[in-house]
Amino acid sequence: MSQVVHTRRLQAVDLIKRKAEGRKIIALTAYHAHTANIVDSYCDFVLVGDSLGMVMHGMESTLPVTLEMMILQAQAVMRGTARALVVVDMPFGSYEASREQAFLNAARVLKETGAGAVKLEGGARFAETVAFLTERGVPVMGHIGLTPQSVNTMGGFKVQGHGAGDEDRLRADARAISEAGAFAIVMEGIVEPVARAIATDPSIRAATIGIGATAACDGQILVLEDMLGLSDRVPKFVKSYGSLRAHIEEAVRAYADEVQAGRFPADGHTYRPR
């Protein structure tokens, strides 16, 4: 009788351990069971990002994404993974009003999806919320720098760290979130020297995860569809590791041509009576 080998799913503490050991943390986004299954073997954590609003639904920003949308896609990703820690974005409007609101919604996410952590955007002003959640058993990943949920107050998707005092502000954000108990912090769209200074700051205990930041971060994350060449437009920080859009279009064109010409389905694709 063969022995069944059970794979232990990674947890938030494992990312902290990887930082301590100097092992790079690998992460990608996923919104579906099938793509989650592909990346599961290679990623330490998979982020169910509110970027699904733009990637899956063609929204102009992440702001219209609802908690129900996040829960539905996180359930799919959990079904597609067995190894990676699954982190779920808290969408706009689900945590800002109060610490209590944040806890109730975060608890709902963890209960209804089985995910291992939540992520919320914002720096020092949300440190109390992060502490409130972590004290109540909710693992929290922070997110500083370019925070897409603040696109309207930022004046667009603008790289952070250019202005005087920005390094001090961003470093203070990272320290506050780390001290509040976040196990990791996504650093998005921050100019390299500033991002490097934060990532190498020994007072920041949380693992730093870069996206448009610096190679000095403890790990990196990209939107899967961006790095596979499926997206129409991608930020400068994305490196294309594939050109799936062209391959998909080629396949769809071939299918359409064969249907139009009557070549599909052929005999091998139909059923015969017994």
HELIX and SHEET records of a PDB file:
HELIX    1   1 ALA A   12  GLU A   21  1                                  10    
HELIX    2   2 ALA A   33  VAL A   39  1                                   7    
HELIX    3   3 LEU A   52  VAL A   55  1                                   4    
HELIX    4   4 LEU A   67  GLY A   80  1                                  14    
HELIX    5   5 ARG A   99  THR A  113  1                                  15    
HELIX    6   6 ALA A  124  PHE A  126  5                                   3    
HELIX    7   7 ALA A  127  GLU A  135  1                                   9    
HELIX    8   8 PRO A  148  SER A  150  5                                   3    
HELIX    9   9 VAL A  151  MET A  154  1                                   4    
HELIX   10  10 ASP A  166  GLU A  179  1                                  14    
HELIX   11  11 GLU A  192  ALA A  199  1                                   8    
HELIX   12  12 LEU A  224  MET A  227  1                                   4    
HELIX   13  13 LEU A  244  ALA A  261  1                                  18    
HELIX   14  14 ASP A  267  HIS A  269  5                                   3    
SHEET    1   A 9 ILE A  25  THR A  29  0                                        
SHEET    2   A 9 PHE A  45  VAL A  48  1                                        
SHEET    3   A 9 LEU A  85  ASP A  89  1                                        
SHEET    4   A 9 ALA A 117  LYS A 119  1                                        
SHEET    5   A 9 VAL A 140  GLY A 145  1                                        
SHEET    6   A 9 ALA A 184  GLU A 188  1                                        
SHEET    7   A 9 ALA A 207  ILE A 211  1                                        
SHEET    8   A 9 GLY A 219  LEU A 222  1                                        
SHEET    9   A 9 ILE A  25  THR A  29  1                                        
END                                                                             
